[in-house]
Amino acid sequence: MNSSSQTRKDFPILERNINNKPLVYLDNAASTQRPLSVINAVSNYEMNYHSNVHRGVHKLSELSTNAFESSRNKIKNYINAESEREIIFTRGATESINIVASSFGQSFKSGDEIMVSQMEHHSNIVPWQNICKKNNLKLIMIPISKDGEIILDEFAKLLNSNTKLVAITHVSNALGTINPIKKMIHQAHEKGAVVIIDGAQAMSHMKIDVTELDCDFYAMSGHKMFAPTGIGALYGKEKLLDGMPPYQFGGEMILSVNFKETIYNELPYKFEAGTPNISGVIGLGAAIDYLNNLNFDDIKKYELNLLNYLSEKLLQISGLKIIGKPKNRSGVISFMFDNIHAHDIGTIVDKEGVAIRTGHHCAQPIMDFYEVSATARASIAHYNTKNDIDVLIEALNKVKEIFS
Ligand SMILES: Cc1ncc(COP(=O)(O)O)c(C=O)c1O
């Protein structure tokens, strides 16, 4: 596959200039861009059939409810879940994880253990830390190697009959490591633990099959898979979701209310209190249609080739260090110069039209592990090209010149 000019044309923003230079967008791990089909789906809804969902008997409400529920069906089919009841719309991966932590987390008892890896995004650490503090649970860290891979032997040793939940990222946002989640899920299940996968960084790079993975929960982030911001989804096995208490309370999540008692709604609505982000859900449905038309076998090869090219070119810049060297990598390369702060790198390359991310990437524990406070991170999508990489490399050479 080549990132054909047609693929790039699907994403109108890629045509624009930044600082009088053609935009080179290499900040896809922070947020991917939207294809025209998603933009059109959202604007069609806003212009032609906006109305609240599930409530009205009028035509507009029927149209928006149908579109809303059809997005749920698209996600269910796309990730190969068993039922729409297993798909809960959320604000994003962060909220998806928080639902599991605050609701499922209530079943844990003092002394129970929750395991998270050292490479997690703060979204997959802090909710667990919070529930551990509240309920006197133990938060156990799964260590990683200098290459940036989970040490599987250590993971196996740490698992025990007190392990109630394992929370791991599918792909690290700081290093790009693709974790061997299928194997880890299997090992965790053997000890009776439940597994939640943070899929925020995976969905735009690979096809996900939750049935094949056998994960218990999978957190999705719309804006990292070509959909709008403020929307995401949580997949959860029905038998687990069924037994969990609601996360928020109010309209939508009830069947009946009186001052003595409230009867909660059935799945998935039990977890969708209040008026949802209807336009976001419709945009997410359109993003799933877009993903359905991609050939992920080709995309994987194309992106790997691009990452290898990026890594080769980066290593030719003297004084530049790449952080982590995982064997299986997707989407992301983090790097730094010894004597130049990451923010300076980001600011200077921006002048050349290049968008990269600099900072701790909401993953401070991994920064601590590598004893750095910040890195620069280039992250790709299938619409990036070798030319994008060349422009980045040229801009990084300018950074070096300025600081030499
Ligand atoms: C690995 C990972 N998990 C979770 C999140 C949070 O996702 P969201 O913005 O959808 O809440 C991010 C965002 O950067 C991420 O990279």
The ligand as an ORCA input file, in Angstrom:
! r2SCAN-3c Opt
* xyz 0 1
  C      -2.777      4.871     25.889
  C      -3.835      5.918     26.162
  N      -4.813      5.640     27.012
  C      -5.788      6.529     27.283
  C      -5.791      7.767     26.704
  C      -6.905      8.723     27.011
  O      -7.837      8.694     25.951
  P      -9.038      9.697     25.851
  O      -8.477     10.982     25.340
  O      -9.984      9.068     24.866
  O      -9.661      9.812     27.184
  C      -4.772      8.122     25.831
  C      -4.707      9.479     25.256
  O      -3.635      9.964     24.927
  C      -3.766      7.161     25.534
  O      -2.777      7.431     24.687
*
